[in-house]
Amino acid sequence: EWALTKRDQIQSNSTLSAPFKLHVVGGTAAVPDAGIDALLAVMNAGDLTPATSTRTSGANRAETAKNVAMLTNTAGANIVLAAAKEVFVANQAGFADAMSIAPYAFLTGSPVLLTDGTTLSTEASDVLKAYKKLGGTKVVVLGGTGAVADSVVEGMVNAGLPMSSISRIQGADRYATSVAINKWIVGSSTNAADFDGTSVVLVNGENFADGLAAGPYAGIESEAGSNSAGSSRAFYLTAASGLYSSVTAAIAKTSKTKLPTNLYTVGGVNAVPASVVAEVTTASAGLNTTSTLTCTETVSYTHLRAHETLRYLGCRLVRGKK
């Protein structure tokens, strides 16, 4: 379905000198060749400059992350790894912390490395050594010591990284960590100016599919197609049962000076129920005495497949005395 809707756009941007290329991440057990071939067949129907595919994979998820980070162009120059970028390290057994940094990593092209929770993976160590050799000094550990233990940080130091180049972003749980990551992005990151809290993307933090798909959307600098700097979105995790207090507090705090004007929920009502949306509305008005945020679901469900839904909620800023 996606290939059919995007075929004309893809073909119009594919030329003999620069054919469209489909990047596949993961081995054939994760993304089978048959599926890629079927997708390309639909994309390339009638195309004189057919798209091709390239695969980046490894023997395990840590090696796949390493190989993505170490990608080079035909001239041998790094595509992803660079001294000016941050490098993020997350636990390979979970998804939430790595998912929370996905919008920023997408915007900046920063690598996300995976490791065991108690021992620095050989694959992550290899990338960090290459990063240090380039002159990189910004390694960010995602999650608390329960996710990435201090012994992993010690492994980084043993790999030659000075302790001063390593920092950690953490919260009491995955929801608080998503808040802490967003706070770090707007306050301490290299690209802080690119993110703006006036738009919020909310995804279910109990599963990875919706958040993984929404990461690039949250990170891209384009509000209503403006493609303007400073318009990348805040990205928070929620439970289906309700907002965690850390997320509620973050939204309420932001509303003091910058009321969210748009809320985007990704997933159906089982992932992010209407009651959660109502909590966001209440939180956004909690400390703001001049404005209210009202949300309406403008497209109920767009069925991508029988089990996939995407919801769009338009939120309107109404100014006036409460």
Secondary structure, DSSP 4 states (H G I P E B T S, - for coil): -HHHHHHHHHHHT--SSS--EEEEES-TTTS-HHHHHHHHHHHTTT-SS--EEEEE--SSHHHHHHHHHT-B-TTS-BSS--TTS-EEEEETT--HHHHHTHHHHHHHT--EEEE-SSS--HHHHHHHHHHHHHT---EEEES-TTTS-HHHHHHHHHTT--GGGEEEE--SSHHHHHHHHHHHHHHTSTTGGGEEEEEEEEEETT-SHHHHHHHHHHHSS-STT---TT-EEEEEEEBTTB--HHHHHHHHHHTTTS---EEEEES-TTTS-HHHHHHHHHHHHHT-SSEEEEEEEEEEEEEEETTEEEEEEEEEEEES--
